[in-house]
Amino acid sequence: MKVQKRFILILGLWLYAVYGFTQNMPPEITVSGGQIYCPQTQMPIVTSVSISDPDPGDTTLPEIYVQISEGYQYGFDTLELIGVNPNITSSWNASEGLLTLSGPATFDEFSNAVENIVFQTTQTSFTQDKQFSINLGDANYLPSTGHYYFYVSSPGITWTEAKDAAAAQTFYGLQGYLATLTSEEESQLAGEQSAGTGWIGGSDRQNEGIWIWETGPEAGQVFWQGTSNGYAPNNMYTFWNDYEPNNFNEEHYAHITDPSVGVLGSWNDLGNTGALNPDDPYHPQGYIVEYGGMPNEPEIRLSASSTLIMPRVSSNDITVCGTGTFILYADASTPEVRWFNTSTSTTPIHEESIYEVQINTTTTYWLQPVVLGCTTNIERYPITVTINDIPSVNDITIWQCEDDIMDGLSNFNLGAFNDVIVNGDLTDIEVQFYESMDFSIPIDEDNYTNTVNNQVVYAQVLDVSTNCSAVAELTLSVNTNISNYAYLTACDDLEETGLASFDLLEAEDQILNALSPDVNVLGYFETYSDALLQENQLNTNFTNSEAYNQIIYARLEQNGSCYSITEVELNVEPIPNLREDETLYYCLNSFPDTITLEGGIVDDTPNNFYYHWSTGETTMTIEVNAPGVYTVEVTKPLGCTNIRTITVLPSETAAFETVEIVDISENNSVSVLVSGQGDYVFALDDENGAYQSSNTFENVSAGLHSVYVKDLKGDCGIVSQTISVLGFPKFFTPNGDTVNDTWQIKGFSSDIADTVYIEIFNRYGKLVAVVNSTNHKWDGTSNGKVLPTDDYWFVAEFIDGRTVTGHFTLKR
C-alpha cells in the first residue's frame, strides 16, 4: 500500500517533475507485450519499452512504478528486477503488487530496466490474465479505465474537505476528483492495492438512502438504494462491507474501510468527520484522487500497460438434450488445446479448439492449454457435457362425446391426458398444447373446442429441470353414441328440504342395459360441460343440490375414450304431511280414564297410510292413560315415511298441604300451600272469580272464607277449603233490632271454640262476662242486669299461647 513516506522520498526533483510537468508536456512511454506465460517460470512482462519526452532536454527520470494492476493475487504473484541495471535499484511492495524502480537514471537505462522485470507466480490454475501498468508518474494506472489514481494521506480530513481538495488538483492537465469506483478492477486497485483507508466520492446526503457519485464523469449517477439490505440499480458495481451502509448516527459519506475492519478494500458509510479519535479505525486517514474521463482533457501517455496471457480454459460446461454428434468448443487463452479423457491420462484424444464428437452419456473432458516449449504447464481444466433425456411421449387419439349440437365438434380437456401422452413420471414436466406444429397458436388445455372432427393438434412436453422437450401428435375425434336414461328416487328427509342422498351406482344397471360389456360408467357430473371435460366429478354418494328434482350426467367410456354422455334424473319424494309435534297433558286424578293420540295426517285421508306407534300399535289413533313420549311412523303405501312425536306430560288437581292465616291484625293475610304436578292459580270466596298466581291473599277481612285452587296445565279441576279469619268488633248495639245485637269473635266457629277464652271488664276492672266454648257471644248483660252504654275491655287467651287485649263500645 502507498504510504506517506513516498511523498518524503521524492522531495525536490520529483516535486518538480509532478508540478513542473503541469506547465510542460509530460514524458511518454510505450510498451509491447502479450506473451503467453509459462507457469512456474520467470517471464519478462514486456518485450520492448520506449520512453521519450517532447522536450529534448528532458532525458532522465527519478522513479518508475510498475504495478500488477489487474489479476493480482497477493501471496502468489511477484515482480523482480534482474540483470544489469546501472544507476537503478528496485523495491517490491507485496501488499500493493508494486515494484518501484529508483534512479535517477536516463530514459534508456529505465527502458532497459523495465525490459529486465520478470513476473513469477506460484499459481497453477488461472481465471484471468495479468495486466501490468508501467507509470512514469507517482500514480496508480489502471489499463481498463485509462485513469490515474493517487492516495493522499491527510489524517482527520472531512469528506467535504477531501472533495474540495481533490477537485483542486490536476495531473498533467487532467482534472482531479474524489475517486468513483465503478468496477471490480478499480475497487481492487484503490482499496486493496493502494494505501487504503480514505474517502471516495459517494454520498446520500441529498436523499437519504439514495447513494450517488457526486464527483467525476459519473456525477449524479445512482449506484445504491437503501441500507445494507438495499440494491444496486441497473447492476451498478458496489463493494459495501458487511452490514453496510447502515446510516448509524446520520452517516452519509462513502469511505474505504480500514484493513482491520471487515473485508479488505470494502466500503462503509461515515459521517462527514468520521470518528474524531485518531486511534479509532473509523478516523479518516486520507482520500483517493482519480484523474481521467473528464471532458476536453489532453491525452497523456505517462503510463503504459502490458499483458501476460495466463494459460487457461474457461470451464463452460455444456448441457444437451439426447445423444448424438456435438461440436464442442474450447474457450482457451492459447491457440492450441489438448483434450484428454481423464485428468491423468497421458495421450490426448484431440488437439484442436473445436472437437466434433459422438456422445451417448454424460462425459467430462480434461483440457490443457498448450504453451509451446513450456514443460511446467500441466494444469488441466474440466469441461462436462451433460446428456439430459428427451421426454418420452406417445401420439394418441382422444375420443370425446358430442356436445349439445350434433356437428362433430365438442369440448376437450386435453390436460386430463397428460399421463397418457407422457411415458413415466410427470414430476417437473410441463405440457403445452398448440394447434400448429410451429407452436404459434396455443390451446386452452382445460376447455378446447376442435375445429373439425379428427383434428390433429400438438403437445409440447417440456422437462423444466433439463429444458429438454418432445412433441406428441393428438387426434381429436368426436363420436355420436346414445345411451340409456336413468331415474333414481329417494325420500325427503324429516326436515323436508327436498334434498336427499343418492347412491349413484344404482343408476348403472339402467344406463348399461343392453350395451357392450366393454362400456362402463366413468363417473357422474353436475353439468354436461363438466362431463365432457371430466371436471368436478361427483362422489357416488351424492346429495342433490337442486330441491326435489335435478338432472345430472353420467360419462360413459369405452377403451379409455368417451362413449357417450347420458342424463340421470334424481327425484326426491315428499314424505307424508303431518301436523307439528305436540305436547298433551294427562290428569293423574282422572286415572284410569284415557286420552286419544292421533297420527296427524294433513290434507289427505288418514286411512290411506300405514301407522306404527312406539307402543307397537298400528291404528290411526291410540288411547293412553300415562305420561310419556309417544312416536308414530306414518308411511305412504310403497312410499316414504314421516315421524310425529307426541309428548304426554302429567298434571293433576292440587292437594292442600296447609293454610297459613295471619289474623287479628291490621292486615290479615292467608297463604295457601298445595302440592301436585299441575300449574296452580288461587281465588278467594268466588270459584268463578278472578284467580291469581300468588298463593297469598292480603287484607283479608275477619270471618269465614273459601279458598279455591285451579290447575292450569292440564285443566284437571278446582279444589276448595273453608278457612276462618278471626277478628274483634269495635262496638255492638244490643237494642233488639237483630243488627249487632251481640259482641262475639268474627270467624268464630266450632273448630276453634275450644281454642280461646275471653274475659270482659268494665272501666272499673270488674269482670262482667266470659266468652268461651260454651258461651260464644255476649248480649250486654251481667247476671241478668242490662249494662249501660260505655267502653269495655277484654282479654283473649288462645290455646296456641297468644294473648290479645283490647276494648270496644256498648251502645244503647
C-alpha positions in Angstrom: 0.0 0.0 0.0 1.2 3.5 -0.8 2.2 5.3 2.4 3.1 8.8 3.4 6.9 8.2 3.1 6.6 8.2 -0.7 5.9 11.9 -0.6 9.0 12.4 1.5 11.3 10.4 -0.7 10.6 12.2 -3.9 11.1 15.7 -2.4 12.6 18.3 -4.8 13.3 16.5 -8.1 10.0 14.6 -8.1 8.0 17.7 -7.0 9.4 19.5 -9.9 8.6 16.6 -12.2 4.9 16.4 -11.0 4.2 20.1 -10.7 6.6 21.3 -13.4 5.0 19.0 -16.0 1.7 20.7 -15.5 3.3 23.5 -17.4 5.2 21.3 -19.9 4.2 18.2 -21.8 4.9 15.0 -19.7 7.2 12.2 -20.8 5.6 9.4 -22.7 6.1 5.6 -22.6 5.0 2.9 -24.9 5.5 -0.9 -24.4 4.7 -4.1 -26.2 4.0 -7.5 -24.7 1.2 -10.1 -24.9 3.3 -13.2 -24.3 1.7 -16.4 -23.1 3.0 -17.2 -19.6 4.8 -20.4 -18.9 3.6 -21.4 -15.4 6.1 -21.6 -12.5 8.8 -19.7 -14.5 10.1 -16.1 -14.6 8.9 -14.2 -17.6 9.5 -10.6 -18.7 6.4 -8.5 -18.5 7.2 -6.7 -21.8 9.0 -7.4 -25.0 10.1 -3.8 -25.6 9.9 -0.4 -24.0 10.3 3.2 -25.3 10.5 6.3 -23.2 10.5 9.8 -24.7 9.8 13.4 -23.9 8.6 16.3 -26.2 11.3 18.4 -24.6 14.7 17.2 -25.9 16.4 18.5 -22.8 14.4 16.1 -20.6 16.2 12.7 -20.7 16.1 11.5 -17.1 13.6 10.3 -14.5 13.7 9.9 -10.8 11.5 6.8 -10.5 9.2 4.4 -12.4 6.4 2.4 -10.8 5.4 -1.0 -12.2 2.2 -2.4 -10.7 0.3 -5.6 -11.3 -2.9 -3.6 -11.9 -5.3 -6.4 -12.8 -5.5 -10.0 -11.8 -3.1 -9.6 -8.8 -3.0 -12.5 -6.3 -1.4 -11.5 -3.1 1.0 -14.1 -1.8 1.3 -15.8 -5.2 2.4 -13.1 -7.6 5.8 -11.3 -7.6 7.7 -8.8 -9.8 11.5 -8.8 -9.7 14.2 -6.7 -11.4 17.0 -9.0 -12.8 20.1 -8.4 -14.9 22.5 -5.4 -15.0 20.7 -2.1 -14.4 23.2 0.8 -13.9 22.0 3.6 -11.6 18.7 1.8 -10.8 17.6 0.0 -7.6 14.3 -1.8 -7.0 11.9 -2.4 -4.1 8.9 -4.8 -4.1 5.7 -3.9 -2.1 3.7 -7.2 -2.0 0.6 -5.6 -0.4 0.2 -3.3 -3.4 1.7 -5.5 -6.1 4.0 -2.6 -6.8 7.7 -2.7 -7.9 9.5 0.7 -7.6 12.5 1.4 -9.8 14.5 4.3 -8.3 17.1 6.4 -10.1 17.7 9.0 -11.1 18.6 7.4 -14.4 18.3 8.0 -18.2 15.3 7.1 -20.3 17.4 4.3 -21.9 18.5 2.9 -18.5 15.0 2.8 -17.3 13.8 1.2 -20.6 16.4 -1.5 -20.2 15.4 -2.0 -16.5 11.7 -2.4 -17.4 12.6 -5.0 -20.0 14.5 -6.8 -17.2 11.5 -7.0 -15.0 10.2 -10.6 -14.7 6.9 -11.9 -13.4 6.5 -15.2 -11.5 3.6 -16.8 -9.7 3.1 -20.0 -7.7 -0.5 -20.2 -9.1 -1.1 -23.2 -11.3 -4.8 -22.6 -12.2 -5.8 -19.3 -13.7 -9.1 -17.5 -14.3 -7.8 -14.2 -15.9 -4.7 -12.6 -17.4 -2.2 -10.5 -15.6 -2.1 -6.8 -16.5 0.8 -4.5 -15.6 0.9 -0.7 -15.6 4.3 1.0 -16.0 4.0 4.5 -14.7 6.4 7.4 -15.1 4.4 9.4 -12.6 3.6 8.7 -8.9 0.2 7.4 -9.7 -1.5 4.1 -10.0 -2.6 3.5 -13.5 -5.5 1.2 -14.4 -5.4 0.0 -18.0 -9.1 -1.0 -18.1 -10.2 2.6 -17.4 -7.1 4.5 -18.6 -7.4 6.6 -15.4 -4.8 7.5 -12.8 -5.2 7.2 -9.0 -3.5 8.9 -6.1 -3.9 8.1 -2.5 -3.4 11.4 -0.4 -2.6 10.9 3.3 -4.4 13.5 5.3 -5.4 12.3 8.8 -8.6 13.8 10.2 -9.7 15.4 6.9 -13.5 15.6 6.4 -15.4 14.3 3.3 -16.3 17.7 2.1 -12.7 18.9 2.6 -11.4 15.9 0.7 -13.9 16.5 -2.1 -12.7 20.1 -2.5 -9.0 19.2 -2.2 -9.3 16.5 -4.9 -11.1 19.0 -7.2 -8.3 21.5 -6.7 -5.6 19.1 -8.0 -4.5 18.4 -11.6 -2.2 15.8 -13.1 -0.6 16.8 -16.4 -3.7 18.7 -17.4 -6.1 16.0 -16.1 -8.7 17.3 -13.6 -8.7 15.6 -10.2 -11.8 14.4 -8.4 -12.7 12.2 -5.4 -12.5 8.7 -6.8 -15.5 6.9 -8.2 -15.1 3.1 -8.1 -17.3 1.6 -10.7 -15.7 -1.7 -11.4 -14.1 -4.6 -9.5 -10.7 -3.7 -11.0 -10.9 -0.1 -9.8 -12.0 -1.2 -6.4 -9.2 -3.7 -6.0 -6.6 -1.1 -7.2 -7.9 1.7 -5.0 -8.8 -0.4 -1.9 -6.6 -3.5 -1.7 -3.6 -2.3 -3.7 -3.3 1.4 -2.5 -2.6 3.0 0.8 -6.2 2.1 1.6 -8.4 3.8 4.2 -9.8 7.0 2.8 -12.7 8.9 1.3 -14.3 8.2 -2.1 -16.9 10.2 -4.0 -20.2 8.6 -3.0 -22.8 10.2 -0.8 -26.5 10.0 0.1 -26.6 13.4 1.7 -29.1 14.8 -0.9 -31.7 12.0 -0.5 -31.4 9.6 2.4 -30.8 6.1 1.1 -30.1 7.2 -2.5 -26.4 6.8 -3.0 -24.9 8.7 -5.9 -21.4 9.5 -7.2 -21.0 13.2 -6.6 -17.8 13.6 -8.5 -16.1 12.9 -11.8 -17.7 11.8 -15.0 -20.3 9.8 -13.0 -21.6 12.8 -11.0 -25.3 12.3 -10.3 -25.2 8.5 -11.1 -27.2 6.4 -8.6 -25.2 3.3 -7.6 -27.1 2.1 -4.4 -30.6 2.4 -2.8 -31.4 1.6 0.8 -29.3 0.4 3.7 -27.4 -2.9 4.0 -30.4 -4.8 2.6 -30.8 -2.4 -0.4 -29.9 -3.0 -4.0 -27.8 -1.6 -6.8 -30.0 -0.3 -9.7 -29.0 -1.3 -13.2 -26.4 -3.7 -11.8 -24.1 -0.9 -10.8 -20.9 -2.0 -9.1 -20.7 -1.7 -5.3 -18.4 -3.2 -2.6 -20.1 -2.4 0.7 -18.6 -4.0 3.8 -20.8 -6.5 5.7 -24.0 -4.8 7.2 -23.1 -1.5 5.4 -24.4 1.1 4.7 -26.3 1.4 8.0 -26.8 5.2 8.4 -25.6 4.9 12.0 -25.8 8.4 13.5 -26.7 10.0 10.2 -23.8 8.7 8.1 -23.9 10.0 4.5 -20.4 9.7 3.0 -18.6 6.7 1.4 -15.3 5.6 2.8 -12.9 2.7 2.1 -12.8 0.6 5.3 -9.7 0.4 7.4 -8.0 -3.0 6.8 -8.7 -4.0 10.4 -12.4 -3.8 9.9 -14.3 -6.3 7.8 -13.5 -7.1 4.1 -10.2 -5.6 2.8 -10.9 -2.7 0.4 -14.7 -2.6 1.1 -16.8 0.5 1.7 -18.7 1.8 4.7 -20.7 4.9 5.4 -19.4 7.6 7.8 -20.4 11.0 9.0 -18.6 13.9 7.4 -15.9 13.9 10.1 -15.7 10.2 10.7 -14.5 9.2 14.2 -12.7 12.0 16.0 -10.4 9.8 18.0 -7.1 9.3 15.9 -6.8 5.7 17.2 -10.3 4.8 16.0 -10.3 2.7 12.8 -13.1 5.0 11.5 -10.9 8.1 11.9 -10.2 9.3 8.3 -6.6 8.9 7.1 -6.9 10.5 3.7 -8.6 10.3 0.4 -8.2 8.9 -3.2 -7.9 11.2 -6.1 -8.9 9.9 -9.6 -7.8 11.6 -12.9 -9.3 10.9 -16.3 -12.5 10.8 -18.1 -13.5 14.4 -17.8 -14.4 16.4 -20.9 -11.8 18.2 -23.1 -8.8 16.7 -21.3 -5.4 16.1 -23.0 -4.3 12.6 -23.9 -1.2 11.7 -22.0 1.0 8.6 -22.2 2.6 8.9 -18.8 1.6 5.2 -18.3 1.5 2.1 -20.4 0.2 -1.4 -19.9 1.2 -4.8 -20.9 -0.4 -8.2 -20.5 0.8 -11.7 -19.8 -1.6 -14.2 -21.0 -2.3 -16.9 -18.4 -2.9 -20.3 -20.0 -6.4 -21.4 -19.1 -9.6 -22.8 -20.4 -13.0 -21.4 -19.2 -15.0 -24.2 -17.7 -18.1 -23.7 -19.8 -19.9 -26.9 -19.0 -22.4 -27.9 -21.7 -25.9 -29.4 -21.3 -27.6 -31.0 -24.2 -30.8 -32.9 -24.8 -30.5 -36.5 -26.0 -27.5 -38.3 -27.5 -25.8 -37.6 -30.9 -22.9 -35.8 -32.5 -21.9 -32.5 -31.0 -19.4 -29.8 -31.8 -17.6 -28.7 -28.7 -15.6 -25.5 -28.5 -12.7 -24.9 -26.0 -12.8 -21.3 -24.8 -9.0 -21.2 -24.2 -6.5 -18.3 -23.9 -4.0 -20.3 -26.1 -4.3 -21.1 -29.8 -3.8 -24.8 -29.2 -5.6 -27.1 -26.7 -5.2 -30.8 -25.9 -8.2 -32.9 -24.9 -7.9 -35.8 -22.5 -10.3 -38.4 -21.3 -9.1 -38.1 -17.7 -7.2 -35.7 -15.5 -4.1 -38.0 -15.5 -4.2 -39.7 -19.0 -1.0 -39.1 -21.0 -2.3 -39.3 -24.5 -4.6 -36.6 -25.8 -7.7 -37.6 -27.7 -7.9 -34.4 -29.7 -5.6 -31.4 -30.2 -7.7 -28.5 -31.7 -10.0 -25.9 -30.1 -13.1 -27.4 -31.9 -14.0 -31.0 -31.3 -16.8 -32.9 -33.1 -17.6 -36.0 -31.2 -20.4 -38.6 -30.7 -21.6 -38.5 -27.1 -24.1 -41.0 -25.7 -23.8 -40.3 -22.0 -22.7 -37.5 -19.7 -18.9 -37.1 -20.2 -16.1 -35.0 -18.7 -13.2 -33.9 -20.8 -10.0 -32.5 -19.4 -8.4 -29.7 -21.5 -4.9 -28.5 -21.3 -4.0 -25.1 -22.9 -0.8 -25.5 -24.9 2.2 -23.2 -24.2 4.9 -24.1 -26.7 8.2 -25.1 -25.2 6.8 -24.9 -21.6 7.2 -28.2 -19.7 5.7 -26.8 -16.5 2.3 -26.1 -18.0 0.5 -29.2 -16.7 -2.8 -27.8 -15.4 -6.0 -29.3 -16.9 -9.4 -27.8 -16.9 -12.5 -30.0 -16.8 -15.5 -29.5 -19.2 -18.5 -31.6 -18.6 -21.0 -32.4 -21.3 -24.3 -33.4 -19.5 -26.7 -35.5 -21.5 -30.3 -35.0 -20.4 -33.0 -37.3 -21.6 -35.6 -36.1 -24.0 -39.1 -36.8 -22.6 -40.7 -39.9 -23.9 -44.1 -39.2 -25.4 -47.0 -41.0 -27.2 -49.0 -40.0 -30.2 -52.6 -40.7 -29.2 -56.2 -40.3 -30.3 -58.6 -38.7 -27.8 -62.2 -39.6 -28.2 -64.8 -37.2 -27.0 -68.6 -37.3 -26.9 -70.8 -34.9 -28.8 -71.9 -31.8 -27.1 -75.5 -30.5 -27.5 -75.1 -29.9 -31.2 -74.5 -32.9 -33.5 -71.8 -31.4 -35.6 -68.7 -33.4 -34.9 -67.4 -30.7 -32.6 -67.0 -30.9 -28.9 -65.1 -29.7 -25.9 -61.9 -31.4 -24.9 -60.0 -31.4 -21.6 -56.6 -32.1 -23.1 -54.8 -31.7 -19.7 -56.6 -34.8 -18.4 -54.5 -36.9 -20.8 -51.1 -35.8 -19.7 -50.3 -39.1 -18.1 -51.2 -40.9 -21.3 -49.2 -38.5 -23.5 -46.1 -38.7 -21.3 -44.3 -42.0 -20.5 -43.2 -42.0 -16.9 -43.3 -39.6 -14.0 -44.9 -36.2 -14.5 -42.7 -34.5 -11.9 -41.0 -31.4 -13.4 -43.0 -32.0 -16.7 -44.9 -29.2 -18.3 -47.3 -29.9 -21.2 -48.4 -27.1 -23.6 -50.9 -27.6 -26.4 -50.8 -25.9 -29.8 -53.0 -26.0 -33.0 -49.9 -26.0 -35.2 -46.5 -27.7 -35.4 -44.7 -24.3 -35.1 -46.3 -23.7 -31.7 -47.7 -20.3 -32.9 -51.3 -20.9 -31.8 -51.6 -22.0 -28.1 -54.6 -24.0 -26.9 -56.6 -23.8 -23.6 -55.8 -27.3 -22.3 -58.8 -27.3 -20.0 -61.5 -26.4 -22.5 -60.7 -26.6 -26.2 -63.3 -27.0 -29.0 -62.0 -28.8 -32.1 -62.4 -27.0 -35.4 -63.0 -30.2 -37.4 -63.6 -33.8 -36.5 -60.4 -35.9 -36.3 -58.4 -32.7 -36.0 -54.6 -33.1 -35.2 -53.1 -30.9 -32.5 -49.7 -30.9 -30.9 -48.5 -31.4 -27.3 -45.1 -29.9 -26.4 -43.7 -31.8 -23.4 -41.0 -29.9 -21.5 -38.9 -31.2 -18.7 -38.4 -28.0 -16.7 -35.5 -29.4 -14.8 -33.4 -30.0 -18.0 -35.2 -27.7 -20.5 -35.5 -30.7 -22.9 -38.7 -31.2 -24.8 -40.5 -33.5 -27.2 -43.7 -33.2 -29.3 -46.7 -35.6 -29.5 -49.5 -35.6 -32.1 -53.0 -35.7 -30.7 -56.0 -36.7 -32.9 -59.3 -35.2 -31.6 -62.2 -37.4 -32.5 -65.9 -36.9 -31.7 -68.4 -39.8 -31.6 -72.3 -39.7 -31.5 -73.3 -42.7 -29.4 -76.6 -42.6 -27.4 -77.1 -44.4 -24.1 -80.0 -45.2 -21.8 -81.6 -42.6 -19.4 -81.6 -43.4 -15.7 -84.1 -42.4 -13.0 -83.4 -42.6 -9.2 -85.7 -41.7 -6.4 -85.1 -41.1 -2.7 -87.3 -40.0 0.2 -87.1 -36.4 1.5 -85.6 -36.1 5.0 -87.5 -35.2 8.1 -86.5 -31.5 7.7 -88.4 -31.6 4.3 -85.7 -29.7 2.5 -86.2 -31.5 -0.8 -82.6 -32.8 -0.6 -81.6 -36.4 -0.2 -78.6 -38.7 -0.5 -78.5 -40.8 -3.7 -76.2 -43.8 -4.4 -75.4 -43.0 -8.0 -74.0 -46.5 -8.5 -77.7 -47.7 -8.5 -78.1 -45.9 -11.9 -75.6 -48.2 -13.7 -77.9 -51.1 -14.3 -80.3 -48.7 -16.1 -77.6 -46.9 -18.1 -75.6 -50.0 -19.2 -78.6 -52.1 -20.1 -78.0 -53.8 -23.5 -74.7 -52.0 -24.1 -71.4 -53.7 -24.9 -69.6 -55.2 -21.9 -66.6 -53.0 -22.5 -68.6 -49.9 -22.0 -68.5 -48.6 -18.4 -69.6 -45.5 -16.4 -66.5 -43.4 -15.8 -68.3 -41.0 -13.4 -71.1 -38.6 -12.7 -71.1 -34.8 -13.1 -73.5 -31.9 -12.3 -73.3 -30.4 -15.8 -72.9 -31.6 -19.3 -69.8 -29.5 -19.8 -68.2 -31.0 -16.7 -68.9 -34.4 -18.1 -67.3 -33.5 -21.4 -64.2 -32.0 -19.8 -64.0 -34.6 -16.9 -64.1 -31.8 -14.4 -65.6 -31.7 -10.9 -66.5 -35.4 -10.8 -69.2 -36.2 -8.2 -68.9 -38.7 -5.3 -71.1 -41.7 -5.9 -72.8 -40.8 -2.6 -74.3 -37.6 -3.8 -76.9 -35.2 -2.2 -78.8 -33.3 -4.9 -78.1 -29.5 -5.0 -81.5 -28.6 -6.6 -84.5 -29.3 -4.4 -86.8 -32.2 -5.3 -85.7 -32.7 -8.9 -82.3 -32.5 -10.6 -80.7 -33.8 -13.8 -77.1 -34.9 -13.6 -74.9 -36.5 -16.2 -73.1 -39.8 -16.5 -70.0 -40.1 -18.7 -69.5 -43.5 -20.3 -66.2 -44.7 -21.7 -65.1 -47.5 -24.0 -61.5 -48.5 -24.1 -60.4 -45.3 -22.3 -62.3 -42.9 -24.6 -65.6 -41.2 -24.2 -68.5 -43.4 -25.5 -71.5 -41.1 -24.6 -73.0 -38.8 -22.0 -76.4 -39.5 -20.7 -78.9 -38.0 -18.2 -79.6 -39.3 -14.7 -82.8 -37.8 -13.1 -82.8 -37.5 -9.4 -86.3 -37.2 -7.8 -86.9 -36.6 -4.1 -90.3 -37.9 -3.0 -92.2 -35.9 -0.4 -92.9 -37.5 3.0 -96.5 -37.6 4.5 -97.7 -34.2 5.6 -98.3 -34.4 9.3 -99.3 -31.9 12.0 -96.4 -30.5 14.0 -95.2 -32.4 17.0 -97.3 -31.5 20.1 -97.5 -31.8 23.8 -100.6 -33.0 25.7 -101.4 -33.4 29.4 -102.9 -36.3 31.3 -104.8 -35.6 34.6 -103.4 -38.1 37.0 -106.5 -37.7 39.2 -108.6 -39.0 36.2 -106.9 -42.4 36.1 -107.8 -44.9 34.6 -109.6 -42.7 32.1 -107.7 -42.3 28.8 -106.8 -39.6 26.2 -106.6 -40.1 22.4 -103.4 -39.6 20.4 -103.7 -39.1 16.6 -101.3 -39.8 13.7 -101.9 -36.3 12.4 -102.4 -36.6 8.7 -103.0 -33.2 7.0 -104.7 -32.7 3.6 -105.3 -36.4 3.0 -107.4 -39.3 4.2 -105.8 -40.9 7.3 -106.7 -44.5 6.3 -104.6 -44.1 3.1 -101.4 -44.6 5.2 -99.7 -47.2 7.4 -99.1 -46.4 11.1 -96.6 -47.8 13.5 -96.7 -46.4 17.1 -93.9 -46.7 19.6 -96.3 -48.7 21.7 -96.4 -51.3 18.9 -99.9 -50.4 17.8 -100.7 -49.9 14.1 -104.0 -48.0 14.3 -104.6 -44.4 13.2 -105.1 -43.4 16.8 -104.3 -44.8 20.2 -105.6 -44.4 23.8 -103.2 -43.7 26.6 -103.5 -43.1 30.4 -99.9 -42.5 31.4 -97.4 -39.7 30.7 -94.6 -40.4 28.2 -93.2 -39.7 24.8 -95.1 -41.4 22.0 -93.9 -41.6 18.4 -95.8 -42.7 15.3 -94.2 -43.5 11.9 -96.7 -42.7 9.1 -95.8 -44.3 5.7 -97.3 -44.0 2.3 -98.0 -47.3 0.6 -94.8 -48.2 -1.2 -93.5 -44.8 -0.3 -91.9 -42.5 2.2 -92.2 -42.2 6.0 -92.6 -39.3 8.3 -92.4 -39.3 12.1 -94.6 -37.5 14.5 -93.8 -37.2 18.2 -96.5 -36.6 20.9 -95.3 -35.8 24.4 -97.8 -36.5 27.2 -96.9 -34.7 30.4 -98.6 -35.3 33.8 -100.9 -32.9 35.6 -103.5 -33.1 38.4 -105.7 -31.2 40.9 -103.9 -29.6 43.8 -103.7 -31.2 47.2 -103.9 -28.9 50.2 -100.8 -29.1 52.5 -101.6 -26.2 54.9 -103.2 -22.8 55.0 -101.3 -20.2 56.9 -103.5 -17.5 58.4 -102.3 -14.3 60.0 -105.4 -12.8 61.7 -106.5 -10.5 64.5 -104.2 -7.9 62.9 -104.3 -4.6 61.0 -103.6 -6.7 57.8 -105.0 -10.2 58.0 -103.3 -12.5 55.3 -103.9 -16.0 54.1 -101.2 -18.2 52.4 -102.3 -21.4 50.8 -99.7 -24.2 50.4 -100.5 -27.0 48.0 -98.7 -29.9 46.2 -99.2 -31.7 42.9 -97.8 -31.8 39.3 -100.1 -29.1 37.9 -99.6 -25.4 37.5 -101.9 -23.7 40.0 -103.7 -20.4 40.5 -105.7 -19.2 43.5 -109.0 -17.4 44.3 -110.8 -16.4 47.5 -114.6 -16.8 48.1 -115.5 -17.0 44.4 -114.9 -20.2 42.4 -115.6 -18.4 39.2 -113.9 -15.2 40.2 -110.5 -13.8 39.4 -107.6 -16.2 40.0 -104.2 -15.1 40.9 -100.8 -16.8 40.5 -99.7 -15.8 44.1 -100.8 -18.2 46.8 -101.1 -15.3 49.4 -104.0 -13.0 50.0 -103.6 -9.7 51.8 -106.1 -7.5 53.8 -108.5 -10.4 54.4 -111.5 -9.5 56.5 -112.3 -11.4 59.6 -114.8 -14.2 59.2 -115.3 -17.5 57.4 -113.8 -17.7 53.8 -113.5 -20.3 51.0 -110.1 -20.8 49.2 -110.2 -22.2 45.6 -107.2 -23.7 43.8 -107.4 -24.4 40.0 -105.0 -26.4 37.7 -104.0 -24.5 34.6 -101.5 -27.0 33.0 -103.9 -29.9 32.2 -107.2 -28.2 33.3 -107.6 -31.0 35.7 -110.1 -29.2 38.0 -110.7 -27.0 41.1 -110.4 -27.9 44.8 -111.5 -25.7 47.7 -111.3 -25.4 51.5 -113.1 -23.2 54.1 -111.0 -21.2 56.5 -111.6 -18.9 59.5 -110.0 -15.5 59.9 -110.6 -14.2 63.4 -111.3 -10.6 64.5 -112.8 -8.5 67.3 -115.7 -6.0 66.7 -115.2 -2.3 67.9 -118.8 -1.9 69.1 -122.2 -3.6 69.3 -125.8 -2.3 69.9 -127.9 -4.7 71.9 -131.2 -3.0 71.1 -133.2 -5.9 69.7 -133.1 -4.8 66.0 -131.1 -8.0 65.2 -128.2 -5.9 63.9 -125.1 -6.1 66.0 -127.1 -7.2 69.0 -124.2 -9.3 70.5 -120.5 -9.0 70.7 -118.6 -12.1 69.5 -115.3 -13.1 67.7 -115.6 -12.8 64.0 -114.7 -16.0 62.2 -115.5 -17.9 65.4 -116.6 -21.5 64.6 -116.9 -24.8 66.3 -113.5 -25.7 65.0 -111.9 -23.0 67.2 -114.4 -23.0 70.1 -112.1 -24.8 72.4 -109.1 -22.7 71.4 -109.9 -19.3 73.0 -111.1 -17.9 76.4 -112.2 -14.3 76.7 -112.9 -12.2 79.8 -114.7 -8.8 79.5 -114.3 -6.0 82.1 -116.0 -2.6 82.7 -114.0 0.6 83.1 -113.5 -0.2 86.8 -111.9 -3.6 86.1 -114.8 -5.6 87.2 -115.4 -8.9 85.3 -118.8 -8.6 83.7 -118.8 -11.5 81.1 -116.9 -14.6 79.8 -116.9 -15.9 76.2 -115.7 -19.5 75.8 -116.6 -22.8 74.2 -120.0 -22.9 75.9 -120.8 -19.2 75.6 -119.8 -17.9 72.1 -121.1 -14.3 72.5 -122.1 -11.5 75.0 -125.5 -9.9 75.0 -124.6 -6.8 77.1 -125.9 -8.1 80.5 -124.2 -9.2 83.6 -126.0 -11.6 86.0 -129.3 -10.7 84.2 -128.7 -7.0 84.6 -128.6 -4.7 81.5 -125.3 -2.8 81.5 -125.2 0.8 80.3 -123.6 2.4 77.3 -119.9 2.5 78.0 -116.4 1.3 76.9 -115.5 -2.2 78.0 -112.2 -4.1 78.0 -111.3 -7.7 77.1 -108.5 -10.2 77.5 -108.5 -13.1 75.0 -106.2 -16.1 75.6 -105.6 -18.6 72.8 -104.6 -22.2 73.2 -101.6 -21.5 71.0 -100.3 -19.1 73.7 -101.3 -15.8 72.2 -103.0 -13.2 74.4 -104.9 -10.3 72.8 -106.3 -7.3 74.8 -108.5 -4.5 73.5 -111.6 -2.5 74.1 -115.0 -1.9 72.4 -118.1 0.2 72.9 -121.5 -0.9 74.1 -124.2 1.5 72.6 -127.8 1.6 73.6 
